[in-house]
Amino acid sequence: MFTTRFGSLNPAGGHHTLTDLHDPPPNRGALGTGAAVTHIEQQTRSAWETYGQHHVKRGTPLPDLDRITWGPGLDGPGDEVLGDLEGLRVLDLGCGTGRHAAHLARANGARVDGVDASHSQIERARVHHPDVPGLRLFHADAVDHLGQAEPYDVIYSVSAVHFFDPHRLFSALAGSLTPGGRLYFTVLHTNSDGHGPSSTLSPRPELLHLAGGGTLTMHMWVLAPDLWESLLTRHGLEVRGVTALDAPDDSNRASYRLFEARRPDD
Ligand SMILES: C[S@@+](CC[C@H](N)C(=O)[O-])C[C@H]1O[C@@H](n2cnc3c(N)ncnc32)[C@H](O)[C@@H]1O
């Protein structure tokens, strides 16, 4: 269960230097086996490791979902966004505890793979969903996974795409979809303090408040919609729609964007 909320911009204004990814970053590491993972992504990966361990220690329950929740409100769009999944090969990119993937495999007869780079999160997923027909869970960097897996008919991602260096992820996406294959993802647009998206392709620090106390700083690419759209089109995908998903509660200014795109038919 994702009980924390993305929220406050780090008031220190960032104890990490923001990197302009129009220039090649100087500090690319080699966590993955495919395209090199940026230092910032490695920090994110270890923050998600800590996040999962925190919830294992706390014994946070993981209730099963009966619909997909794409954004901060429970009454927003749900499974219907994805259309008919019967018999299709589907990937949940950054699946976390596998709550959406397990629900789709159970309810839609889809063959759903979930991939997540956090060992603690994927272990929580495996323990909670040991035997769901059609569900497979992979512990891997998602870009590495895309490079190795057969192409998918549908790739979706709830609140994970903003943690990837967009050049690294988007270069891999179109080739990992079948011709005509569909892509759906949600990304943070405005944090709960009202700090809106950036018009440059740079990550920024955001605080994640842990249930039970404590915070984790995670770097996220919180980008204006036209930047996401140009990333999609530059990497061979057609944009089909962008939907605003706002928090239902007036005191929380968080807003997400749901992008729908497809790989053109050959
Ligand atoms: C906000 S959580 C969302 C989890 C899940 N989609 C959900 O809605 O419950 C973001 C997830 O992205 C995963 N993630 C971040 N970077 C990743 C990467 N490079 N490869 C695979 N997963 C990654 C994190 O480990 C984390 O579980």
Ligand as a Chemical Component Dictionary entry (heavy atoms), coordinates in Angstrom:
data_LIG
# 
_chem_comp.id                   LIG 
_chem_comp.type                 NON-POLYMER 
_chem_comp.pdbx_formal_charge   0 
_chem_comp.three_letter_code    LIG 
# 
loop_
_chem_comp_atom.comp_id 
_chem_comp_atom.atom_id 
_chem_comp_atom.alt_atom_id 
_chem_comp_atom.type_symbol 
_chem_comp_atom.charge 
_chem_comp_atom.model_Cartn_x 
_chem_comp_atom.model_Cartn_y 
_chem_comp_atom.model_Cartn_z 
_chem_comp_atom.pdbx_ordinal 
LIG C1  C1  C 0  5.650  5.497  -6.352  1  
LIG S1  S1  S 1  6.172  3.821  -6.461  2  
LIG C2  C2  C 0  4.816  3.185  -7.433  3  
LIG C3  C3  C 0  4.614  1.716  -7.263  4  
LIG C4  C4  C 0  3.389  1.157  -7.987  5  
LIG N1  N1  N 0  3.365  1.526  -9.384  6  
LIG C5  C5  C 0  2.119  1.604  -7.305  7  
LIG O1  O1  O 0  1.431  2.502  -7.826  8  
LIG O2  O2  O -1 1.816  1.072  -6.243  9  
LIG C6  C6  C 0  7.488  3.909  -7.674  10 
LIG C7  C7  C 0  8.186  2.577  -7.913  11 
LIG O3  O3  O 0  9.108  2.737  -9.009  12 
LIG C8  C8  C 0  10.196 1.868  -8.753  13 
LIG N2  N2  N 0  11.354 2.255  -9.552  14 
LIG C9  C9  C 0  12.078 3.398  -9.475  15 
LIG N3  N3  N 0  13.099 3.360  -10.347 16 
LIG C10 C10 C 0  13.023 2.154  -10.991 17 
LIG C11 C11 C 0  13.785 1.535  -12.009 18 
LIG N4  N4  N 0  14.883 2.126  -12.530 19 
LIG N5  N5  N 0  13.405 0.321  -12.476 20 
LIG C12 C12 C 0  12.317 -0.305 -11.955 21 
LIG N6  N6  N 0  11.567 0.237  -10.953 22 
LIG C13 C13 C 0  11.907 1.454  -10.496 23 
LIG C14 C14 C 0  10.430 2.019  -7.266  24 
LIG O4  O4  O 0  11.208 0.963  -6.730  25 
LIG C15 C15 C 0  8.999  2.069  -6.721  26 
LIG O5  O5  O 0  8.543  0.821  -6.295  27 
# 
loop_
_chem_comp_bond.comp_id 
_chem_comp_bond.atom_id_1 
_chem_comp_bond.atom_id_2 
_chem_comp_bond.value_order 
_chem_comp_bond.pdbx_ordinal 
LIG C1  S1  SING 1  
LIG S1  C2  SING 2  
LIG S1  C6  SING 3  
LIG C2  C3  SING 4  
LIG C3  C4  SING 5  
LIG C4  N1  SING 6  
LIG C4  C5  SING 7  
LIG C5  O1  DOUB 8  
LIG C5  O2  SING 9  
LIG C6  C7  SING 10 
LIG C7  O3  SING 11 
LIG C7  C15 SING 12 
LIG O3  C8  SING 13 
LIG C8  N2  SING 14 
LIG C8  C14 SING 15 
LIG N2  C9  SING 16 
LIG N2  C13 SING 17 
LIG C9  N3  DOUB 18 
LIG N3  C10 SING 19 
LIG C10 C11 SING 20 
LIG C10 C13 DOUB 21 
LIG C11 N4  SING 22 
LIG C11 N5  DOUB 23 
LIG N5  C12 SING 24 
LIG C12 N6  DOUB 25 
LIG N6  C13 SING 26 
LIG C14 O4  SING 27 
LIG C14 C15 SING 28 
LIG C15 O5  SING 29 
# 
